[in-house]
Amino acid sequence: MVQEATDAATGATSAAFGAFFYNLVDQFGESYTLYTLSGVPREAFSRFPMPRNTAVFGPTFDGTGTVRSPDIPADPRFGHNSPYDGMPEGHLPARSYLAVSVVSPTSGEVLGGFFFGHPETGRFTERHEYLAEGIAGYAAIALDNARLYERERTLAAELSRSMVPAAPRIPGLDLVTRYLPAATGSKVGGDWFDVLRLGSGATAFVIGDVVGHGVTAATVMGQVRTAIRSYALLELPPSEVLRNVSQLTGRFGETSFATCFYAVHEPADHSLTYANAGHLPAVLVHADGTPEQIGEALAQPLGVGAEFPQERVAFPPGTDLVLYTDGLVESRTRDLTAGITGLLAALGGLRDGSDAETAWDRLIHDLTGGDHDDDIAVIHVRHRAGSAA
């Protein structure tokens, strides 16, 4: 983006070379950072120190005005940057000089500056100045948008990570959990999971995905997660937990809804009772390695649905339960059906005796290719063989 603007402005002004410097001042208040370069190799600048807060550069980095000089060495502001008192020996020859500020349209902050040079005098005209200022304005908008986007993404990721629980120790069960925010350049979503020890000795496993991305989705996710925790600790049946939370979610806003799979393990009879609010099916991996999807019946998401059918299945020792969100199995290059098929085929490998933590790292990498454009959340519960729990 900035490189394209630098190239365009260098061409539009007929400069021999052009550069964009970020206004990142060091601890001495004197240094700026070269970001893009056009017309010459980067090595032409790399052996020299960055420009400092001199009289020539000052107007650009403090935003007080464009500087256009037909012969910059003759400018009275030139040559006051000891120890060089001008350009260092061997520096790119610059007689004609043009510099324009890049100013944030929202905050007024000087983000940096475009600088253009030519070894001949009198090369830059008023028209060149106008063109450079126009391109700088477009660059400022693009940089501002990029900074705002990254700021929101960072905040959303921090909100999401702050709500990732530590997996508790549960007698007879081994847990592996994963939460991976969307890869850089993508929007953070509202995926979450929870593992709750209930007073009766049962354990609730929860996974869900708030529709949407960014800070809004992360905030709604926190509200939904808190509501589910509250109803779960009352030890209501899964169908009632989801029904109550759905009523609350519908009040968060017209666009607030979420999918959720909620399951409760009863150690007394080795059973699993669950309800599904529009989420992807969970997977039981039986002792012989055969995967079985459960909760496939489509139900409406939280915030939309009113009734959530409840089912009960056996969960004997030697059985695994896997809950996950769609970022694990769906991407721009892989449809959901193919992704689920790949996951089911891979889950048998989790029972090959290898360390489960390492196995999940490998499985996620294999399914996503090491890059994912959506959040990924996973709960893997192994009911240890021979366990009485």
Buried (B, 14 or more C-beta within 10 A) or exposed (E): EBEEBBBBBBBBBBBBBBBBBBBEBEEEEBBBBBBBBBBBEEEBBEEBEBBBBBBBBBBBBEBEEBBBBBBBBEBEBBBEBEEBEEBEEEBBEBBBBBBBBBBBEEEEBBBBBBBBBBEEBEBBBEEBBEBBBEBBBBBBEBBBEEBEEEEBBEBBBBBBEEBBBEBEEBEBBBBBBBBBBBBEEBBBBBBBBBBBEBEEEBBBBBBBBBBBBBBBBBBBBBBBBEBBBBBBBEBBBBBBBBBBBBBBBBEBEEEBBBBBBBBBBBBEEBBBBBBBBBBBBBBBBBEEEEBEEBBEEEBBBBBBBEEBEBBEBEBBBBBBBBBBBBBBBBBEEBEEEEBBEBBBEBBEEBBEEEEBEEBBEBBBEEBBEEEBBBBBBBBBBBBBEEBEB
